[in-house]
Amino acid sequence: MTQKSTENNSINLIAKASAKSIKTSSQKANLVLKLIRGQKVDKAMNILEFSRKKISYDVLKVLKSAVSNAENNFQLDIDKLFVKEATVGRSMVLKRFRPRARGRSGKILKPFSKIRILVEEKNEPKPDQKKDLKKPSVEKPITANNKVDNKPGNEVKVEVKSDSQSNIKPNQKKDITKDKDTDGTKN
């Protein structure tokens, strides 16, 4: 199975493995599959080996099958593989009954599920391919002290007045700060 990547027009190879009719409900299987989604393959295998859930053994077999498919069919590097997708779906349901009181019967459903795991090779960018990160320029907010000149055909220019050009004198600034209480409000 191959897929084209839109970022750099290269072909990403995806290996797939699936298992049908696994004797568990899809809800229980999804609890285990949540643990390995997006993980590297070796980490996912460790998680499944030490999981206490019964279904983790079957999921581990499917994951190992997907890894061997990637290695043998697509010649992918095992160390770079990660779990791209791990899905579970409903399969058949065995219907049984249990006799109950007064001639009634209780319904027993024994669900089966199917598991599909996709693994893909993650290509990490090389250091020389990384783009230089530019620091974003910090623009000062436009306030009452700033003057904006909007002329047609010209870009917006912002002129910032310093404290010496503003209308407030230094001794007035001290008076304003003295009027504040300890809680930050004016009297």
N, C-alpha and C positions, 0 to 999 in steps of 0.2 A: 504494500500500500504506500503510495507516495502522495505528497501534497506540495503544492507550490507556495512558497512564502512570498508575500507581497513586499516585504521590506527591502530585500536585496536580490530579488529574482533568482534565488537559488532553490534547489529542490531539497526539501526536508524529507528524510525517509522515516516512516513510522512503522514500527513492527507491532503486530496485533496478536493476541491470544485470547481464546474464550473457552468457557466451560458451560455445558448445558446440564440441566437436571441435577443441580446440587441440592442436597436435602437440607435446606434451611429456608427460612423466610427471607424475603428481600430486605426487610427492615433490619434484621440481625446481620446480614451480610454487609449492608451499607455502613453499619457502625465500624466494621473493620476496614472497609475501603476508604472511609474518611481519613483514617490514620496515614495512609500511604499516598494520597493524591498530592502531586506536585513534589514528592520527595525524590531524592536520588535513589537509584535502584539498590545499591548496597545498604543504604540506611533503611529502605522499605523492607528489605529481606530481614534485617535485624529486628525490626519492629514486629514483623509477622512471626519470626521464630520464637520470640519471647512473649508473645501475646497469649493470654490465658483463654481466649475464645476458641471454641471447637472449629469454627469455620475458617480460622486463620491458616490452618494446614492446607485446605483446598485453595485458598487465595494465593498462598505461597507457591503451590504447584503451577497455577496459572501464570504468576509473575515470572517464575523460572522458565516457563515455556515461551513467554514473550521475549525474554532476554536471549534465549537460544535462537529464536526466530530472527531477532535483530542481528545476532552475530553471524549466523549461517546464511541467511537469505540476503541480507543487505550489507554485510561486512562492516557493521557499526562498531565503534569502540565501546566496550562494556563500561569503562570507567566514566564515560560522559553521558550515559543513559539516565533519564529520569522518567517518572511515571507521569505521562501527559494526561491520561484520562483513565479512570477506573469507575465503571458503571455496573449497576446491577439491575436486573429486570425480572419480572414474574415469568415463571414457566408454568408447568401443569400443576394442578391441585388434586390430590387424592381426597376423595370424599368418603368418610366413614360415619358410622353412627354408633351410639351407645344407648342401650335400653335404659329408660328412665321409669319413674313411678307411673302408675295408672295407665299403662300401655303406650306411653309416649316415647319419643326417641330424641336423644341429644345429638346435635350435629358436630362432627369432628372434621376439621379441615387440616390436611397435611400438605403445606405448600412446598414447592420446589422453586429454585431460582436459577438464573443464568448470569454469569459474570463475564465481563469483557474488559481487558486491560490493554491500553496502548502505551508503548514506550517510544521515546524520541531522543535523539542525540542532541544535547545542548551544546551549542557552539559559543564559547566565551570569546569576546573580542580581545584581540591581541593588544598589548600596551601601545604600539605605534599606530593602531587604528583608532584609538580613542580620540574624540574631539576635544579640543582645548575648551575648557569651561571658562567663559568670561563672567566676570562679576557684574551683576546687574547694576546699572547706574541708579543712584538714589536721587529721586527728585524731591524737592521741597514742596510741601503742600501750599496751595495758593491761599493766602490769608488777606486780611484787610491791609496789611503793610506792604503786600506785593502788588506790583502794577503789571497788568497784562495788556500788551499791544497786539490787537488783532487787525492786521491789514490784509486786504485781499491779495493773494499771490505770494504772501510771505508766511513763513512758519510762525508758530506761536512762540513768543519770546517772553521770558519771565525775568523781571528785574526785582532783586531782593534788596530792600532797604535795611541798612544796619541800624543799630540802636542810636548811633550818633545822628542819623538822618531822620529818625522818627520824631514824632511830635512830643513824646514824653521825655522829660528831663530826668537825669539820673537821681536827683533828690526826690522827685515825685515817685519814682519807682520804689524807693525806700519807704515812703509814706504808705504806699499801697500794701507793701508786704507787712508793715507794722499793724495795719488794721485787721489782719487776719487773726482769728483765735487759734487755739491749739487744735480744734477739730477741723480747721481748714475753711471755715465760713467767715464772711465779713460781718462786722458789727452792725 
